[in-house]
Amino acid sequence: MKTGIYPLQIQGLSLSSNIFYAPLAGYTDYPTRQMIASFRPGLFFTEMVRGKALIEHFEKVKNNIEIEENMHPVGAQFYENDISIAVDAAQFLENKGFDWVDFNCACPSPNIVRQKCGAYFLRCPQEFSKILRAIVLAVKVPVSVKIRLGWDHNSVVAPELTRIAEDVGAAAVLIHGRTALQGYRGKAQWEKIAQCVTISKNILIIGNGDIFSSQEAKERLLQSRCHGILIGRGMLGNYGICSDIQNFFLKKEEYRRSWPETLRQMRRHWGYILDYYPVISALKEMKKVGFLYLKGHKDIKKIRKSLAQANTPSAIFALYDDICKIM
Ligand SMILES: Cc1cc2nc3c(=O)[nH]c(=O)nc-3n(C[C@H](O)[C@H](O)[C@H](O)COP(=O)(O)O)c2cc1C
């Protein structure tokens, strides 16, 4: 069995690598998708939207799934509990040009679970099977399902759900190695993700949880023998982490991005934000993104204060020069 970093070919879709970027609601907006796409991960996703909203209130969620020609390959993720709406939503996304559709059965937010969506399905394998089968049959593009290990430590169902997903013809299972009740506490349990790899035959197992460096990516991939990895928070402010990981496999050296390079990326990202949002929202987003890039900088306290106080986009761009001087 192959391990490490390699291209994937699935249902006629070619992915340059098995390093995927996760959906991150509130972070993977259009300007961030422009940044991400420029670094060419194997696949990345737009953030979760309700299937019903796609069909009935598209204007309200349009921004969440907006893509442009040079962002491919890109997947869209949705959540839903009604089978016929889920089918319509999957077809809608396929018709919008997405290369891949992911069904969210992982979100543990009480608000989502109350609606019998997201992690709710971890407790209902039969309903999981029915809705996933319908989605897979509805579209030609690859369909994956994102899950957690189970609802809690006493009900780890990831292997059972992997078998079901394989039976209904899904292309991949994206597994976050924590339970729903765990939230983000404790470490992702990759040994439990590895159990799903051992029982999989024709389905890709994409492991997810706590990958923040190339070294961690390599260890998780080699130990779990997953067919790929899904990186969430580790991409924030470091959108080129997929190429760093690829290089690490080749050269065995962890790439330390220099501050000038990080700052140039931040400035490019600011530019995308300013082009996309009206000024007031742009200002807010530029600050949010700025903090992501600048974490770990030696003068972070001082810079943080100036960034927080900036009240126009041009004041923020002016800060760029100041930050460059104190590097
Ligand atoms: C701010 C934030 C937003 C998220 N939004 C989504 C989402 O829209 N869909 C989803 O399936 N998971 C979402 N997740 C979970 C991540 O995709 C990922 O599974 C989780 O963060 C673990 O991976 P990581 O340790 O690499 O971050 C979100 C996580 C965070 C922190």
The ligand as a Tripos MOL2 file, in Angstrom:
@<TRIPOS>MOLECULE
LIG
   31    33     1     0     0
SMALL
NO_CHARGES

@<TRIPOS>ATOM
      1 C1        -13.2090   28.1420   12.9100 C.3       1 LIG1
      2 C2        -13.5240   26.7560   12.4460 C.ar      1 LIG1
      3 C3        -14.5110   26.5550   11.4950 C.ar      1 LIG1
      4 C4        -14.8190   25.2620   11.0430 C.ar      1 LIG1
      5 N1        -15.7590   25.0950   10.0720 N.ar      1 LIG1
      6 C5        -16.0030   23.8530    9.5860 C.ar      1 LIG1
      7 C6        -16.9230   23.6550    8.5110 C.ar      1 LIG1
      8 O1        -17.5110   24.5880    7.9580 O.2       1 LIG1
      9 N2        -17.1290   22.3720    8.0920 N.ar      1 LIG1
     10 C7        -16.4700   21.3050    8.6690 C.ar      1 LIG1
     11 O2        -16.6780   20.1690    8.2540 O.2       1 LIG1
     12 N3        -15.5880   21.4870    9.6730 N.ar      1 LIG1
     13 C8        -15.3370   22.7140   10.1170 C.ar      1 LIG1
     14 N4        -14.3990   22.8820   11.0930 N.ar      1 LIG1
     15 C9        -13.5970   21.7200   11.5420 C.3       1 LIG1
     16 C10       -12.3280   21.6160   10.6870 C.3       1 LIG1
     17 O3        -12.6430   21.4130    9.3290 O.3       1 LIG1
     18 C11       -11.4120   20.4820   11.1570 C.3       1 LIG1
     19 O4        -12.1010   19.2700   11.0610 O.3       1 LIG1
     20 C12       -10.9510   20.6630   12.5900 C.3       1 LIG1
     21 O5        -10.5310   21.9990   12.8290 O.3       1 LIG1
     22 C13        -9.7950   19.7120   12.9500 C.3       1 LIG1
     23 O6         -8.7240   19.8910   12.0700 O.3       1 LIG1
     24 P1         -7.4220   20.8010   12.4480 P.3       1 LIG1
     25 O7         -6.8910   20.2740   13.7650 O.co2     1 LIG1
     26 O8         -6.4900   20.5720   11.3010 O.co2     1 LIG1
     27 O9         -7.9000   22.2020   12.5880 O.co2     1 LIG1
     28 C14       -14.1250   24.1400   11.5670 C.ar      1 LIG1
     29 C15       -13.1290   24.3600   12.5370 C.ar      1 LIG1
     30 C16       -12.8140   25.6370   12.9750 C.ar      1 LIG1
     31 C17       -11.7260   25.8100   13.9910 C.3       1 LIG1
@<TRIPOS>BOND
     1     1     2 1
     2     2     3 ar
     3     2    30 ar
     4     3     4 ar
     5     4     5 ar
     6     4    28 ar
     7     5     6 ar
     8     6     7 ar
     9     6    13 1
    10     7     8 2
    11     7     9 ar
    12     9    10 ar
    13    10    11 2
    14    10    12 ar
    15    12    13 ar
    16    13    14 ar
    17    14    15 1
    18    14    28 ar
    19    15    16 1
    20    16    17 1
    21    16    18 1
    22    18    19 1
    23    18    20 1
    24    20    21 1
    25    20    22 1
    26    22    23 1
    27    23    24 1
    28    24    25 2
    29    24    26 1
    30    24    27 1
    31    28    29 ar
    32    29    30 ar
    33    30    31 1
@<TRIPOS>SUBSTRUCTURE
     1 LIG1         1 GROUP 0 **** ****
